[in-house]
Amino acid sequence: MGVLTKVATIGQLEPGAAICVEVEGKQIALFNVDGNFYALDDRCSHSGGPLSDGMCDGTVVTCPWHAQKFDLKTGEPQGPLPVHGVTAYSVMVEGDELKIEIPSSDG
Protein backbone atom coordinates (compact mmCIF):
# COMPACT_ATOMS: atom_id res chain seq x y z
CA MET A 1 0.00 0.00 0.00
CA GLY A 2 1.13 3.51 -0.76
CA VAL A 3 0.89 6.78 1.10
CA LEU A 4 -2.56 8.37 1.48
CA THR A 5 -2.52 12.16 1.25
CA LYS A 6 -5.48 14.47 1.83
CA VAL A 7 -5.88 16.69 -1.22
CA ALA A 8 -9.35 18.24 -0.88
CA THR A 9 -12.75 17.94 0.71
CA ILE A 10 -15.86 16.71 -1.07
CA GLY A 11 -17.33 20.23 -0.89
CA GLN A 12 -14.40 21.62 -2.89
CA LEU A 13 -15.14 19.44 -5.91
CA GLU A 14 -18.71 19.63 -7.22
CA PRO A 15 -20.05 16.93 -9.57
CA GLY A 16 -18.68 17.51 -13.06
CA ALA A 17 -15.71 19.49 -11.79
CA ALA A 18 -11.97 18.81 -11.84
CA ILE A 19 -9.04 20.42 -10.06
CA CYS A 20 -5.28 20.06 -10.16
CA VAL A 21 -3.60 19.14 -6.87
CA GLU A 22 0.03 18.54 -5.99
CA VAL A 23 1.05 15.40 -4.13
CA GLU A 24 4.70 14.59 -3.46
CA GLY A 25 5.79 16.88 -6.29
CA LYS A 26 3.33 15.37 -8.80
CA GLN A 27 0.61 17.38 -10.53
CA ILE A 28 -2.54 15.26 -10.32
CA ALA A 29 -5.96 15.93 -11.86
CA LEU A 30 -8.82 15.09 -9.49
CA PHE A 31 -12.28 14.56 -11.02
CA ASN A 32 -15.80 14.24 -9.59
CA VAL A 33 -18.05 12.28 -11.96
CA ASP A 34 -21.51 11.98 -10.43
CA GLY A 35 -20.08 11.60 -6.93
CA ASN A 36 -17.35 9.15 -7.97
CA PHE A 37 -13.80 10.46 -7.66
CA TYR A 38 -10.90 9.72 -10.01
CA ALA A 39 -7.30 10.90 -10.19
CA LEU A 40 -4.82 10.90 -13.08
CA ASP A 41 -1.50 12.52 -13.84
CA ASP A 42 -2.51 16.03 -14.88
CA ARG A 43 -0.31 16.14 -17.98
CA CYS A 44 -1.39 14.50 -21.24
CA SER A 45 1.22 12.04 -22.48
CA HIS A 46 0.92 13.49 -26.01
CA SER A 47 1.79 17.14 -25.47
CA GLY A 48 1.56 17.88 -21.75
CA GLY A 49 -1.87 19.49 -21.85
CA PRO A 50 -3.61 19.93 -18.48
CA LEU A 51 -6.14 17.12 -18.14
CA SER A 52 -7.77 18.94 -15.22
CA ASP A 53 -8.90 21.53 -17.81
CA GLY A 54 -10.32 18.84 -20.10
CA MET A 55 -13.93 17.91 -20.72
CA CYS A 56 -15.35 14.68 -19.31
CA ASP A 57 -17.84 12.40 -21.04
CA GLY A 58 -18.69 9.73 -18.52
CA THR A 59 -15.38 8.32 -17.33
CA VAL A 60 -13.34 9.61 -20.27
CA VAL A 61 -11.50 12.95 -20.18
CA THR A 62 -10.45 14.78 -23.34
CA CYS A 63 -7.24 16.81 -23.28
CA PRO A 64 -8.02 20.45 -24.10
CA TRP A 65 -4.99 20.83 -26.38
CA HIS A 66 -5.22 18.06 -29.02
CA ALA A 67 -8.33 16.02 -28.10
CA GLN A 68 -6.47 12.96 -26.82
CA LYS A 69 -8.79 10.94 -24.57
CA PHE A 70 -7.99 8.98 -21.40
CA ASP A 71 -10.02 6.59 -19.27
CA LEU A 72 -10.41 8.08 -15.78
CA LYS A 73 -10.42 4.63 -14.16
CA THR A 74 -7.24 3.26 -15.76
CA GLY A 75 -5.40 6.16 -17.41
CA GLU A 76 -5.36 4.21 -20.69
CA PRO A 77 -5.57 6.25 -23.91
CA GLN A 78 -8.87 6.11 -25.77
CA GLY A 79 -7.64 7.73 -29.01
CA PRO A 80 -7.26 9.41 -31.38
CA LEU A 81 -3.45 9.62 -31.04
CA PRO A 82 -1.01 6.70 -30.56
CA VAL A 83 0.29 7.67 -27.11
CA HIS A 84 0.94 5.82 -23.86
CA GLY A 85 -1.39 6.06 -20.91
CA VAL A 86 -1.09 8.27 -17.86
CA THR A 87 -0.91 7.08 -14.28
CA ALA A 88 -4.24 6.57 -12.51
CA TYR A 89 -4.32 6.88 -8.72
CA SER A 90 -6.71 5.48 -6.13
CA VAL A 91 -8.94 8.05 -4.47
CA MET A 92 -10.23 7.29 -0.98
CA VAL A 93 -13.13 9.11 0.69
CA GLU A 94 -12.82 9.35 4.46
CA GLY A 95 -15.62 11.40 5.98
CA ASP A 96 -15.60 14.54 3.85
CA GLU A 97 -11.90 14.23 2.95
CA LEU A 98 -10.57 13.14 -0.43
CA LYS A 99 -7.26 11.32 -0.26
CA ILE A 100 -5.05 10.11 -3.08
CA GLU A 101 -2.88 7.04 -2.73
CA ILE A 102 0.63 7.44 -4.12
CA PRO A 103 2.41 4.10 -4.52
CA SER A 104 5.34 3.61 -2.18
CA SER A 105 8.76 3.78 -3.78
CA ASP A 106 10.02 1.10 -1.38
CA GLY A 107 10.91 -2.28 -2.93
C-alpha positions as CSV (number, residue, x, y, z in Angstrom):
1,M,0.0,0.0,0.0
2,G,1.1,3.5,-0.8
3,V,0.9,6.8,1.1
4,L,-2.6,8.4,1.5
5,T,-2.5,12.2,1.3
6,K,-5.5,14.5,1.8
7,V,-5.9,16.7,-1.2
8,A,-9.3,18.2,-0.9
9,T,-12.8,17.9,0.7
10,I,-15.9,16.7,-1.1
11,G,-17.3,20.2,-0.9
12,Q,-14.4,21.6,-2.9
13,L,-15.1,19.4,-5.9
14,E,-18.7,19.6,-7.2
15,P,-20.1,16.9,-9.6
16,G,-18.7,17.5,-13.1
17,A,-15.7,19.5,-11.8
18,A,-12.0,18.8,-11.8
19,I,-9.0,20.4,-10.1
20,C,-5.3,20.1,-10.2
21,V,-3.6,19.1,-6.9
22,E,0.0,18.5,-6.0
23,V,1.0,15.4,-4.1
24,E,4.7,14.6,-3.5
25,G,5.8,16.9,-6.3
26,K,3.3,15.4,-8.8
27,Q,0.6,17.4,-10.5
28,I,-2.5,15.3,-10.3
29,A,-6.0,15.9,-11.9
30,L,-8.8,15.1,-9.5
31,F,-12.3,14.6,-11.0
32,N,-15.8,14.2,-9.6
33,V,-18.0,12.3,-12.0
34,D,-21.5,12.0,-10.4
35,G,-20.1,11.6,-6.9
36,N,-17.3,9.2,-8.0
37,F,-13.8,10.5,-7.7
38,Y,-10.9,9.7,-10.0
39,A,-7.3,10.9,-10.2
40,L,-4.8,10.9,-13.1
41,D,-1.5,12.5,-13.8
42,D,-2.5,16.0,-14.9
43,R,-0.3,16.1,-18.0
44,C,-1.4,14.5,-21.2
45,S,1.2,12.0,-22.5
46,H,0.9,13.5,-26.0
47,S,1.8,17.1,-25.5
48,G,1.6,17.9,-21.8
49,G,-1.9,19.5,-21.9
50,P,-3.6,19.9,-18.5
51,L,-6.1,17.1,-18.1
52,S,-7.8,18.9,-15.2
53,D,-8.9,21.5,-17.8
54,G,-10.3,18.8,-20.1
55,M,-13.9,17.9,-20.7
56,C,-15.3,14.7,-19.3
57,D,-17.8,12.4,-21.0
58,G,-18.7,9.7,-18.5
59,T,-15.4,8.3,-17.3
60,V,-13.3,9.6,-20.3
61,V,-11.5,13.0,-20.2
62,T,-10.4,14.8,-23.3
63,C,-7.2,16.8,-23.3
64,P,-8.0,20.5,-24.1
65,W,-5.0,20.8,-26.4
66,H,-5.2,18.1,-29.0
67,A,-8.3,16.0,-28.1
68,Q,-6.5,13.0,-26.8
69,K,-8.8,10.9,-24.6
70,F,-8.0,9.0,-21.4
71,D,-10.0,6.6,-19.3
72,L,-10.4,8.1,-15.8
73,K,-10.4,4.6,-14.2
74,T,-7.2,3.3,-15.8
75,G,-5.4,6.2,-17.4
76,E,-5.4,4.2,-20.7
77,P,-5.6,6.2,-23.9
78,Q,-8.9,6.1,-25.8
79,G,-7.6,7.7,-29.0
80,P,-7.3,9.4,-31.4
81,L,-3.4,9.6,-31.0
82,P,-1.0,6.7,-30.6
83,V,0.3,7.7,-27.1
84,H,0.9,5.8,-23.9
85,G,-1.4,6.1,-20.9
86,V,-1.1,8.3,-17.9
87,T,-0.9,7.1,-14.3
88,A,-4.2,6.6,-12.5
89,Y,-4.3,6.9,-8.7
90,S,-6.7,5.5,-6.1
91,V,-8.9,8.0,-4.5
92,M,-10.2,7.3,-1.0
93,V,-13.1,9.1,0.7
94,E,-12.8,9.4,4.5
95,G,-15.6,11.4,6.0
96,D,-15.6,14.5,3.9
97,E,-11.9,14.2,3.0
98,L,-10.6,13.1,-0.4
99,K,-7.3,11.3,-0.3
100,I,-5.1,10.1,-3.1
101,E,-2.9,7.0,-2.7
102,I,0.6,7.4,-4.1
103,P,2.4,4.1,-4.5
104,S,5.3,3.6,-2.2
105,S,8.8,3.8,-3.8
106,D,10.0,1.1,-1.4
107,G,10.9,-2.3,-2.9
